[in-house]
């Protein structure tokens, strides 16, 4: 929101504070001009950059001088500033001129190429992030030629990119680049061969299996594009892959040099490959030996097929890493624990981020007394918490934890009770069954006072079976017992900001690169997961600093009354993701959801996934209470929507720039609504992205492919985001 309407010509008349005496008579008035420059700069630091330069700076001479102070303009970030139009960004870049040293346009997918060209004005830039922007080879060449001080670069390598078109000046500039991040949308080395002094290389491979014309993508396109990449000075290598054989083949080409010589100064090596059986990399053993030789490893992540227990022991031996990620690697978990607690790692207290997430499709052998390979052991986790007390980010998604000792909840036997000792914990991802105190709900009567309606239970006609009416002022129907373990966690970690609770068998209905499966069956949940419901969700209200909450695959939810209590108490909640709560044959918590949305005044992002979801006028009426909402995604296999209600909601919530709905309905009705919204709101919302499409349509992968990647990755596609990246990454 622009500040021009609230600022006046006379600065003294803007903020006046009356200091009253004992009798209530104003004693003195303090104008804004009386504040020191240090105080004013501290306030202006929180003003968005476009408002700072185009509104506040025009109020008076003093504010004009302060708004152009180098401490405010040396680091300019327009990342996902959805209100910034092309004209606004051009004006901002013109005023930044030679003052800015770090410039980020990350996620500004709506900006035109001519606007990106204006970056050449900022000749003093040393760090430039253009991820998600439209950058062609010639445009990149012109920018690099005008940025002689550039040391860090991030951009997307789109189809048609040809490094041979880069000018000599651009190649000279790339020779000075020390940090490079490339998002590869086509098989290519990008500009890696031109960066002879690389110290940090971060890759994101998002190459589809087929082209837009329907032909198979092949990495033979890379022949003749590059010489051997320069990795002699490499300290950090990260790669994150989308599903597909092409991406794995391309990654091995980037890593081919490691087979000859592993960089001696390598301290960070993170490779995330989806799937259960990624292609084997022969150089993994020599990499592990090199990493364990110098003792300065900071972060490590490898696919499950690249390492065995002995190689992992050698890699961690003598090191003190800050981030470890071994997702989908249950076989390596025992060796990792031994290295952390017994011998190998030099100082486990330095570890701040740990990812031990399991395999989403891995079945649990329920009923035969055997432990699944993804089941967590209470004693082991207790020792892990003791040895790594400074963990701030922990991911245990797609694992199992089955507590069988309700009588011992007073000690540290329950997983949640052990995690409660992690006082520095800020983000946590848990399996649903880890919240349960046992496999069966306690049948003892609750200790709280019964409501008048409960006293008549058994003396009146039972209610009709089906969806019950929800009254927000009625007493909750769930028992207060069964949440002792969770209560210990919440009491011990009150500063938790990000919480994900996911069912071990949960899989989103929205695919990544393939068509949605038409034949669908409800996943089987373990006995511990089935008892987690409304009482456990209600307990989350004890997290006052909670900003991001994800609940997915929680089968025990009935009325969802806990959602209302969370919305009322967690006033800082900004991101909410709900998926497959309760029975999947109906949506029994719809009334509670509508009530909860009316209390989410700070909510900026909402993702809902439920097979039967009615996006009617009542739903969008409640959603309109979220006045700060910016991004909305609804995934519902058999869901319905009312076009007029969607349009009215978009009219009321003017900050919404993303409306993605993958539901039922015909292709014609979806396209009609999408066109209506785009025609009506695109002119006033430059970043508007509207995608409305039938979830079961065979062309859905093509639609997903055309969706802006920042929105697709952050909101539309369901995925865990805890302990996935290196903490405090410069990107």
N, C-alpha and C positions, 0 to 999 in steps of 0.2 A: 504494500500500500504506500502511495507517494506521501511524502511529508510536506509537500508544498502547501497543502490546505491548512496546515496547522502552524506554519511559521509566518511571522510578520516582519515588517521592516525594522521595527525597533526591537532589538534583542532583549532589552531590559524588560519589555512587556510580555515576554513569552513565558518565563517561569519565574513566578514571584512567590516567595515563601513568607508567610506572616508568622513572626515569632511573637506570641502573646505573653503578656505578663500575668501576674497572679489574678488580676481582676478581669482578664479576658480582653484587654485593650492591646491592639497591635503595637509592638515596641519597635520593630525594625523590619524593613523589607529588603530582601536580598535578590538582586537581579542576576540574570545569567552572566552578564558581563563582569560580575564580581568574582566569579569562579576563576581559579587559576587555570592556566593553559593545560597543566597536567590532568586536572579533573575533566576538563572539556574533551581532551584527547581520549581519555578513558571512556567517556560516554560515546563519542563519535565512532569509536572502534566497533560498536555494535550496530551501527547504521549500515544497511546494505549499500554497496558501492555505487550503484546508479543513483540512489537517493542522495548519497553523500555529495557526489560531484554535480548532479544536475538539479538539486533542490536546495539542500542545506547550504551549499557553498554560495548561493545567490542571495542569502538573507542579508548579510552585512559584510563589511570588509574583514572583520576579525574572524568570522566563521569561514570566509573564503580562504583566508590564510591558513587557518587550522585544518580545513578539509584537504588542503594540498600539502600537508606535512608529510615528509618522506616516511615517517613511521606508519602512516595509514595507507600509503600507496605503494610501498615497496613490494608488498605481497597482495596481489589482486586476485580474488577468487569469485568467479561468476558461475561456479559449478551448480548446475540444476537451478539456476535463477529463472524460474518459469515466466516471470513477468518481463524479462528483458527481451525486447523486440530487436530486430536488426538495426533499426535507427538508433535505439538506445545504446546498444553495444558499440556501434560506430562512434557515437559521441563520447562514450566512456573511454574507448581506446585512444581517441584523439587527445583527450585531456591527460591520460596517463603518460603518453609520449615517452620520454626517456627516463621517467622516474621509476617505473615498475621493473622489478628484477625477477619476480616469480608471477607467472600468469597462468591461470587455469580456466579453461572453457570446457572442462570435462562434463560430458552428458548434455551439452547444448546441441542436441541433434537437429533442432529446428533452424539454426542459423544458416543463412545462405553462404555460398562460396565467396561472394563479393565482400561480405562482412568479415569472413576469415582472412581475406586479403589485407584488411586493415591492421592486422597484427604486425605488419612490417614497420609500423610507426614506433613500436616499442623496441628500439635498438639495444637497450641495456638489459634485455631479458636474458637470464641465465637458465631459468627453468620454464618450460612451456609444455602444457598439457592440452592436447586437442582431441583426446579420446572421445569418440562418438560424433565428431564433426566431419563435415564433408571436405576431405583433403585428397586432391588428385596429385599425380606426380609433379606436374608443372607448378601447381600452387605450392606444394611443399618446397620445390626448388627455389621459387621466388622468396619464400619466407626465410629459408635457411641462408640464402645469399645476403639477406639484410640483417641477420642476427649473428654478428661475429663473436659474441660472448657466450653463446648457448652451450650449456653443459649437460642439460637434462631434457629429454624429448619423449613425448607420448603421443601416438597417433594411430589411426586405423589404416591397415593395408587393404584397400578395396580392390575388387576385380579391375583389371586394366593397369595396375601399377607396374611401372617399368623403371628400375633404378638406372638404366642406361640413359634416361632423359634428364637426369640430374645434372646441373651445371657444375663447372669446376669450382665455383665459389661455394656452392652447396656442399660439395664433397669435402672441401676444406673445413667448412663449419662442422660437418659430421665427424671429421677426424678429431675434433676437440670434445665431442660428446662423451660423457663418462657414464651416464645412466640412460637407458633406452627401454621403453615399453611399447610393444607392438601388439595390436589386436588384429589377427590375421583372418581375413574373410575370404582369402584366396591363397592357393599354394604359392609361397614366395619366401625368399629370405628377407624381404623388405630392404632396410638400409643397414642391416647388421654388417655386411662385408665392408661398408664404408667407415665403420666406427672402429678404428684400429686401437683405441685406448679404452674399450668398454670395461667398466668395473661392475655395473649392475645391468642385467638383462632380464626383463620380465616379458613373458609371452602369454598370449591368450589365443587359443586356436579355436575358431568358430566357423570352420569350413564345412559346408554341407556335402553330403555324399553325391548329390546330383546338381547340375547347373540349372539355371532358370529355364533353359531350353529342354531339360529332361535328360541330358547326356551325363554319363558318369564322370565325376571329378577324378583327376589323376595327378599324382605328384610328379609325373614326368614333365609337367609344365615348367619345372624348376631347372631343367637342364640348360646350362649356359647362362643362368642368371647370376651366378655368384662364384667367387673363389672361396677358399676355406675361411670361415669366420674367425675373427681375431678374439681369442679367449685368454691370451697370456696373462692379462691383468684382472681377469674376472674374479670378483669376490661374491657376487650374488647371482644365482640363476633360479628363476621360477617359471613354471609353465602350468597353465590350467587349460584342460582340454574339454571340448564338447564331445558328445558321443560320436563315434564314426571311425572307420579304419583309416580314412585319409588323414585325420588329425594325428593319429598315432604314428603313421608313416612319416609325416612331416616332422614330428617331434624327434624321431630317431635320426633324421637327416641333420637337424640342428645339433644333436648330441654326438654326431659321428666323430668330431674332433676329440671327444673325451676318450675314445678308444685308443688314440695315439698318445695323448698326454692329458692328464687331469690338471687343471689350473692349481698351482701351489697355494694360492691365497684364497681359495674358495671357502667361504664361511657360512653361506646360506644356499641350500639346495632343496627346493620345494617343487615337486612334480605331482600333479593331481590328474589321474587318468580314470574316467568312469568305467564301470563294468567290472565283472568278476575275474576276468582272465586277460589283462592287458598284455600286449606283446612283450616278450622278454628282451632285456637290454644286456648284452654280454659284458659291458664295461662297468656294471653296477658293483662288482666285487672290488675292482681297482679303485673305484670312487670311494667305497667304504674304507679301504685301507688308507687312502690319502686324507680323508676327513679325520681319521683317528690319529694321524701322525703329528699334527701341529697343535691340537688342543684348543683351538679357537672357534669351534663350531657354534653358530648362533641358532640355526633353525634347520630342521631336516624333515622331509616328507618324501616317501617313495611308494610306488605301487606295490601291491602284495606279491607280484610275480618277480620282482626285481631283487629281493633280498631274502636270505634265510636267517635263522637265528644267529649263527656264527658271524655272518657279515654285519648284522646289526650290532652285535657286541663290539666288533672291531671299530665300527664307525663312531660309537658313543664313548668308547674307552678314553678316559682322560679329558673329556670335554665337559663343558658346563652350559648347555644350550638354554635359550629362552623360550623357544617354540618347537614342539614336536607334534607331528600329525601322522598317525598310522590308521587312518580310516579304512574300513573294509579289510583289515589285516588282523583278524583274531588270533591267528597262529603265532604272530610275533609278539602278542601282548605279554606272555610270561617272561620272555627275554627282556622286553622293555622294562618291566617292573623290577626284574633282577638288576638291571643296569642302574636303575634309579635308586634302588634301596640297598643293594648289597655291595656290588663292586662295579666299576666301570665309569660312571659319570662322576666327575670331580666334585661338583657342587650342585645338588638337586634343588637347593633353595633358590637358585636363579631362574628356575622354570616358571614362566608366567602364563603360558598358553599350551594346552594339551588337548589333542583330538584323538579320542579312542572310539569313535563312532563305528558301528558294526555294518552288517550287510542287510539291506532293507528286505530282501526276499528270502533271507535265511530262516527256515522253519524251526520252531522250538519243539523238541521231542517231549511233548507233554504227556504225562501219564505213565512213562516207563521208568521213572526214577533217575534217568540220566540227565546230565547237565548239557545244555547246548553250548557250542563253542563261543557264542556271543553272550553267555550269561556271566554277570559280574559276581565276584565272590566278596562278601562283606569284609572278611578279615584282610584280604588283599587291598581293597579300596581304603580301608582304615589306615593301613601302613603307608599307602601311597599319599594320603592326605598328610600324614605325620612327616613324611620325608620331603614333601613339596608344599610347604605352608604358604607360599606366596603366589599360588595359582590365582589368576584373575579371570581366565577364560577356560572353560572346561566343556567338552562336547562328548556326551555318552549316548547320542542318538542311535537308534536301531540296535540297542543291546537289550538284555533282560536283567532285571534284578528281582528276585523273589525272596521276600523276607518271611521267615517261618517261626520267628520267636517273639510273639507279641508281648510276652512277659518281660522281655529284656529291653523294652523300648527306652528305659531310663538311662541306659548306657550308650556306648558308641557302636552298637552292633548294627543298627539300621543304617543303610547307605546315606540317607538324608541327614541322620545325626552325625555321621562322620564328616560329610560335606559342610556341616554347620561350623566346623572349625576353620574353614577357609574365609577368614575375615576380609580378605582383599578381593573376594569374588565379585565380578561385575557382570559377567555374562555366563549363562549356564544352559545346557541342553540335556534333557533327561528323557528316558523312556517312560511311558505312562505307568508301567507296573512298578517303577521305583517309588512312586508316591504312596503305594498301598502298604498298610501295616500287616496284611496277611491276605490269604486267598479267599477269605470269607468275610462278609460284613458282620460286625458285632451285633448280636441279637439283643443285647441288654438295652434297657430303656435309656434314652438320653437323659442327662442330668439337668438340662435346662427346663424351664417352666413350659408346660404344654399350653398351646393356644386353646381358646374355647372350642374351636372346631375339632381339635384333636380329642377333647374330653368326651365328645359325643360319638367318637369312633366306635362302631359296632352297634349303636342304638338307632341308626337311621339307614335309609336305603343307600346301598353303595353306589358310587357314581358310575356313569356309563363308560365302558371301555373305549378308549380313543384319545384324541387330543383334548386335554383339559384346558379350561379357560385359566388365564394367568392373572392374578391380582398382585401388583407389586407391594401392597401393604399387608399381604397375608404372611403368616409365619412360614418359614421354609420347611419343606417336608423331609429334608434329609437329616440324618442323625449327625450329631457333632462329634461322635467318636470315629475312630478309624483314620485319623489324620495326625497322630502323634509324631510320626517320623517327619512328615512334611512340616509340622509346626516347629520342630526343632531346627530345621533348615532355615525357615523364614526368620526365626528369632536370632539365629547366628549370623545371617547374611542380610541385614536390613538394607544394605546399600546396593543390592542386586538391581541392575538396570535392564538387562535383557534375559528373558526366560523363554525357553522352548520346551514344550512337553509334547512328544510325538509317540504315537503307537508304533510298536516294533514292526508291524506289518503294513503300515500306512504307505500307500503309493498314490500320488496325485493322479487325477483323471485327465489332466492336461499334459499331453506328451511333449517331449522336447523336439524331436525331429521326425516322428512317425505319426501315423493316423491314430486316432483314439480307438481303443478296443471296444467293440460293440457288445461282446459277450462279457459280462462283468459279474463277479460274485463278491459278496461281502467278506473281507478278510477275517480269518479266525483269530481271536484274541485269547491270550492266556488268562487263567483264572484271576491273577492279580490285577491285570489291566481292566477286567470287567467290573471290579468293585470301585474303581476310581471314577468319581462323578461330581455331583454338584457341591458336596461338602468340601472336596479338595480344591475346586475352583474358587469357592468362597474364601478359603483360607488364604488365597493369594492377595487378598486385600491388605495384608500386613506388609506389603512391599510398597512403601510410599514413594520410592524413587523409580518405580518401574516405568520404563519408556517403551519397551517393545515386548509384546506378548504373543506367543504362538501356541495354539492348542489344536492338535491334529490327531485324529484317530483315537478319541476318548469315548469308548463305547458305553460307559456307565452314566453319562449325562442324561438326565430325564427332562426336567423343566428348565434347567439352565439358570436358576435363580442366582447362582454364584456369580454369573456375568454382571448382574446388576450391582452387586456389592463391590466387585472389582472396579467397575466404572465409577462408582460413587467415591471410593476411597483412593484409588490410584489416579490422582488428578494430573499427573505428568504423562499419562499414557498417550503416545503419539503414533504408534504402529500396532495394529491389531490384525492377526491372521487366525481365522477359525476354519477348520476343515473336518468334516465327517465326525461331528459330535453326536453321541447317542445313536439311536437306531437310524439306519440308512434307508429305511422304507418310508420314512416320513421325517418331518422336522418338528420335533416336539418342543424345541426351545425358542420358537419364533417370537412369542409374546415377550419373553425375557430379553431377547436380542433387541427388539424395538425399544424396550424400556432402557436398556443399557446404552444404546446409541444416543439417547437424549441427554446423557450425562458426560459424553465424551467430547468436552469442549475443546481439548487440545489435539484431538485426533487428526492426523495428516495423511495416514495411509490405512486402507482397509482392504483385506483380501478375504473373501468368503468362498468356501467350496463345500457344497452339500448336494447330493443327488436330486433332492426335491426342494427347491427353493423358489418361493414366489416373490419376485421383485415387483410388488404391486404398489399402489399409491400409499398404503400405510407404511410400507418399508421405506420408501423414499421420503415420506413425510418425516419419519424419525431420523433418517440419515441427514436430512436438511439441518438438523440441530448441530451437526458437526461443521461449524462455520469455517473451520480452518482446513477442512479436508482438501487434499490435492490429488490423491491417486486412489482409484477404485478399481478392483478386479473381482469379478464374480464368475465362478466356474460351477455349473450345475447341469448334469447330464439330462435331467428331465425337468429343468426349471422353466419358468415362464416369466415374462416381463410385460409391463404396460408402457407402450411408447410415450404416451402423454405424461405419465408420471416421471419417466426418465428426463424428458425435456424440461419439465417444471423444476425438477431437482437441479439440473444443470443451470437453469436460470437463477435459482436462489443461491447456490454455492458457486460463486464466481471465481474461486481459487482452484476449482477442479480442472486439471489439465490432462488427466488420464482417466478414460472410461473404457475399460476392457470387460466385455461380457461374452462368455462362451457358454451358451445355454441351449435350450431346446428351441422350437420354433422353426419356421421356414427360412430358407435363404433369402427370399424376397423381403420378408418382414425385417430381417436383420439388416440387410443392405439399405432398406428404406430409412430405418432409424439412424443408422450410421451416417448416411448422407445428410439427413435432416440436422443432426447435431453439428456436423462439420460445417455445413453451409451457414448455420445460425450463429456459431460461436468462434469460428476460426479467426475472424478479423480482430476480435478483442482479446484472444488468447493465442499468442504466437506459438506456444509449445503444445497446443492441443493435440492429443493422440486419442482417437476413438476407433476401437476395434470391436465390432459386434458380429459374431459369427456362430453358426450352429456347431456345437462341440463334436457331433458325430459326423460332420461332413468330411468327405474324403480329401478335400483340398485344404484342410486345416493346416497341415505343415507348411504350405506355401504362404498362408496368412501369417503364421508365426514367424516365418523367415523375414517378412517385410516389416515386422514390428520393430521399433527402435530398440536397439540392444540394451541400452541402460535401463529402460522400463522392463524389458523382458527378463533381464537378469535379476533385478532388484525386487520386482513385485509379481509379475505374471506367473513365472515358473516357481513352483514351490521347492524350496531347498533350505537346508540348515545354513546359518551364517555365523555360527559361534565357533571360534578358534579355527577359522578356515584360512586366515591370512596372517602374515607376520605382524605382531602388534607394533603400532606406531610406524607403519610403513610410510615412506615419503610420498607414496602415491595416494 
